[in-house]
Amino acid sequence: MSREKAGYRGVLDQLNEMFPDKGMLNKNEVAKFIGVNRTTIHNYGIAFNETTGRIAKADLARQLCT
């Protein structure tokens, strides 16, 4: 069984505080959370859903804590 990465819960709590009514985030919202321009998100290696262009908050927290 895999374990949560260090900081996962903290990042997820921050995401829930900033976007309490959303389960999936678009690129503009992710850029706002990280504090970068929308065009630089790809430098972070964040994998968005190819069909919807969105990412679940739990997946984003997991990817940011690597």
DRENSEMAR-404386 format. One record per residue (C-alpha): residue in one letter; y, x, z. Coordinates in steps of 0.25 Angstrom, whole numbers, plus 2048, in hexadecimal, padded with zeros to 3 digits. Example, Ala and Ser with C-alpha at 12.3 -4.5 7.8 and 13.67 -1.06 7.14 Angstrom:
DRENSEMAR-404386
A7EE83181F;S7FC83781D;
END
This chain:
DRENSEMAR-404386
M800800800;S80D8067FC;R819807806;E827804804;K830810800;A83B81480A;G84780C809;Y841801802;R8447F680C;G8527FB80E;V8557FA7FF;L84F7ED7FE;D8577E880A;Q8647ED803;L8607E67F6;N85D7D97FD;E86B7DA804;M8727DD7F7;F86B7D27EF;P8657C87F9;D8637BD7EE;K85C7C57E3;G84E7CA7E2;M8507D17D5;L85C7DA7D1;N8627DE7C4;K8687EB7C0;N8767E87C4;E8727E47D2;V8697F17D3;A8757F97CF;K87D7F37D9;F8737F57E4;I8718047E0;G8808067DE;V87F80B7D0;N8838067C2;R87A7FD7BB;T8778087B0;T8728127BA;I86780A7C0;H85D8107B6;N85F81D7BD;Y8598187C9;G84C8147C2;I84C8067C6;A8427FE7BF;F8477F07BB;N83F7E47B6;E8407E67A7;T8407D77A4;T84A7D27AE;G8527DF7B1;R8517DD7C0;I84A7E37CB;A8447DD7D8;K84C7E27E5;A83E7E77EB;D83B7EF7DE;L8497F57DE;A8487F97ED;R83B8007EA;Q8408077DE;L84D80C7E6;C8448127F1;T83C81B7E9;
END
